[in-house]
Amino acid sequence: MKHPGELVRALRQRRGLTLEELAIRSGMSKGHLSRFERGEKSVSVAGLMRVSQALHTSAAALLGEQVDKGLLHVVRAGDRHYRREKGTEYDYAALSSANGEDGPTALIVRLSSEAVVKEAAFHSGDEIFFVLSGAIEIELADQSIIVREGDFVQFPGLIKHRLRSVGSDAQVLIVVTGANSE
């Protein structure tokens, strides 16, 4: 089981609170809370209750006994909203929550038959592609690879990359981790 401090940090960040704001709301010192979040210190039951109240959750959620709804993000298939940028041959739906954190960015990209993403992308972090349907060609700097339905590819985002549909419409789950995608 993870240390409860890790859940406190995740909830605090999700709620947009600084360590100092949580310290004020819970009546605990900023230093103690910081060490608790890193797993270096523990807190009393009373302290855990104050922290849970400050985060508008339960002590059970902080102990991993319940799931705090603030940690879940669900996008139902029928609730996806696809967007198309002007001048592109693809559309996309954002899956990950837009809360400004440095967490993963997940998208479903739909490419029409023979669509080409004209501009190469690059960014920090890793990029993960999982082909949901169809086939795509991924250009990675000086090489290219064709991946089909069910195939998985992972590579550093710093490698310039772009993609195109091969033969028919394609859908790709793209996840960017460890970076604010550019």
GIBELHU-V183916 format. One record per residue. N is the residue number from 1. RES is the residue in one letter. PSI is psi in whole degrees, -180 to 180 (NA if undefined). OMEGA is omega in degrees with one decimal (none if undefined). D_FIRST is the distance of its C-alpha to the first C-alpha in Angstrom with 2 decimals. Layout:
N|RES|PSI|OMEGA|D_FIRST / N|RES|PSI|OMEGA|D_FIRST
This chain:
1|M|141|176.9|0.00 / 2|K|156|175.4|3.78 / 3|H|138|-179.5|6.52 / 4|P|-27|179.0|8.62 / 5|G|-32|177.8|11.40 / 6|E|-40|176.9|10.44 / 7|L|-37|177.2|10.85 / 8|V|-46|179.4|13.92 / 9|R|-46|-179.0|15.34 / 10|A|-45|179.5|15.01 / 11|L|-41|179.6|16.67 / 12|R|-47|-179.8|19.18 / 13|Q|-41|179.2|20.25 / 14|R|-35|-179.1|20.46 / 15|R|-3|177.0|22.64 / 16|G|26|-179.7|24.75 / 17|L|144|171.6|24.40 / 18|T|166|176.4|24.89 / 19|L|-40|180.0|23.13 / 20|E|-41|179.1|26.49 / 21|E|-41|177.5|26.79 / 22|L|-39|178.2|23.46 / 23|A|-45|179.7|24.58 / 24|I|-46|-177.3|27.88 / 25|R|-32|-176.5|26.51 / 26|S|-12|-178.4|24.08 / 27|G|19|178.8|26.51 / 28|M|162|179.8|24.21 / 29|S|148|179.2|25.23 / 30|K|-43|-179.6|24.40 / 31|G|-43|180.0|23.60 / 32|H|-44|178.7|21.14 / 33|L|-41|179.3|19.32 / 34|S|-46|179.3|19.39 / 35|R|-35|176.8|17.89 / 36|F|-45|179.5|15.17 / 37|E|-32|179.9|14.33 / 38|R|-3|179.3|14.29 / 39|G|14|-178.1|12.00 / 40|E|-19|-179.0|15.26 / 41|K|161|172.2|15.93 / 42|S|171|175.7|14.68 / 43|V|157|177.5|16.66 / 44|S|167|176.2|18.41 / 45|V|-42|178.9|18.00 / 46|A|-41|178.1|21.20 / 47|G|-42|178.2|19.99 / 48|L|-38|177.7|16.90 / 49|M|-43|179.6|19.49 / 50|R|-41|178.3|21.79 / 51|V|-44|-179.5|19.32 / 52|S|-40|177.5|18.37 / 53|Q|-41|-179.8|22.14 / 54|A|-28|179.9|22.92 / 55|L|3|-179.9|20.61 / 56|H|49|176.9|22.04 / 57|T|-171|179.6|18.87 / 58|S|158|175.1|17.40 / 59|A|-35|178.5|15.27 / 60|A|-39|178.3|13.40 / 61|A|-39|-180.0|12.69 / 62|L|-24|177.9|11.44 / 63|L|1|178.8|9.01 / 64|G|12|-179.5|7.80 / 65|E|-20|177.2|10.35 / 66|Q|162|175.1|12.89 / 67|V|122|175.1|13.58 / 68|D|126|-177.5|15.77 / 69|K|-22|177.6|18.78 / 70|G|-14|179.5|19.20 / 71|L|-7|-178.8|16.34 / 72|L|143|173.4|18.11 / 73|H|113|-177.9|21.27 / 74|V|132|173.4|23.27 / 75|V|112|178.4|26.72 / 76|R|150|-177.3|28.73 / 77|A|-42|-178.1|31.30 / 78|G|-9|-177.5|34.17 / 79|D|1|-179.7|32.96 / 80|R|141|177.5|33.08 / 81|H|110|-179.8|35.77 / 82|Y|143|178.8|37.36 / 83|R|151|174.6|39.27 / 84|R|124|176.4|41.92 / 85|E|146|179.3|42.95 / 86|K|136|176.0|46.70 / 87|G|9|179.8|48.12 / 88|T|163|179.7|45.20 / 89|E|24|-179.3|45.22 / 90|Y|161|170.6|41.68 / 91|D|166|-175.0|39.59 / 92|Y|156|174.4|35.90 / 93|A|128|176.5|33.34 / 94|A|134|178.2|30.41 / 95|L|-37|-176.5|27.15 / 96|S|156|-178.8|24.69 / 97|S|145|-179.6|24.89 / 98|A|73|-176.7|27.42 / 99|N|10|174.6|25.72 / 100|G|4|179.6|26.81 / 101|E|171|178.6|23.46 / 102|D|25|178.8|23.14 / 103|G|-178|-178.9|20.86 / 104|P|151|172.9|22.16 / 105|T|121|-179.6|25.55 / 106|A|135|-179.1|26.11 / 107|L|152|163.9|29.66 / 108|I|125|179.8|31.72 / 109|V|129|176.7|35.05 / 110|R|124|179.1|38.08 / 111|L|131|175.0|41.00 / 112|S|167|-179.5|44.38 / 113|S|127|178.9|46.39 / 114|E|17|176.7|47.26 / 115|A|146|179.4|45.49 / 116|V|131|171.5|44.91 / 117|V|112|-169.7|42.64 / 118|K|-37|-174.5|45.28 / 119|E|127|177.5|43.38 / 120|A|142|179.1|41.00 / 121|A|154|170.2|37.63 / 122|F|148|-175.3|35.71 / 123|H|169|175.2|32.84 / 124|S|170|179.7|30.02 / 125|G|-172|179.3|26.72 / 126|D|156|175.3|26.49 / 127|E|137|-179.4|28.13 / 128|I|130|175.7|27.11 / 129|F|134|170.9|29.70 / 130|F|118|-175.9|29.35 / 131|V|117|-179.7|32.75 / 132|L|-37|177.4|32.71 / 133|S|155|179.4|36.47 / 134|G|-157|179.6|39.53 / 135|A|146|177.7|39.68 / 136|I|156|171.3|39.48 / 137|E|128|177.9|40.68 / 138|I|120|174.7|38.55 / 139|E|122|179.9|40.64 / 140|L|100|-179.4|38.74 / 141|A|-106|-174.1|41.13 / 142|D|12|178.3|43.65 / 143|Q|166|176.1|42.39 / 144|S|155|-178.3|41.52 / 145|I|138|176.0|39.52 / 146|I|129|178.0|39.93 / 147|V|144|-175.7|36.88 / 148|R|175|-179.2|37.16 / 149|E|128|179.8|35.27 / 150|G|-12|-180.0|31.92 / 151|D|153|-177.0|32.05 / 152|F|138|176.8|29.34 / 153|V|138|174.7|30.12 / 154|Q|138|179.9|28.11 / 155|F|160|176.8|29.90 / 156|P|134|-178.9|29.92 / 157|G|-17|179.4|31.22 / 158|L|-16|174.7|33.75 / 159|I|124|178.3|35.80 / 160|K|133|-176.2|38.34 / 161|H|150|172.4|37.85 / 162|R|168|-175.7|39.41 / 163|L|164|175.1|39.73 / 164|R|154|176.8|42.30 / 165|S|145|179.9|42.60 / 166|V|105|171.8|44.35 / 167|G|-45|-177.0|46.81 / 168|S|176|176.7|45.22 / 169|D|149|-179.4|42.89 / 170|A|151|172.4|39.30 / 171|Q|135|-176.8|35.90 / 172|V|132|169.5|33.10 / 173|L|124|178.8|29.51 / 174|I|129|177.3|29.09 / 175|V|128|175.4|25.89 / 176|V|124|-178.1|26.24 / 177|T|153|172.5|23.19 / 178|G|24|-178.5|23.06 / 179|A|157|164.0|26.37 / 180|N|112|-175.9|28.44 / 181|S|146|-177.7|30.67 / 182|E|NA|none|34.35
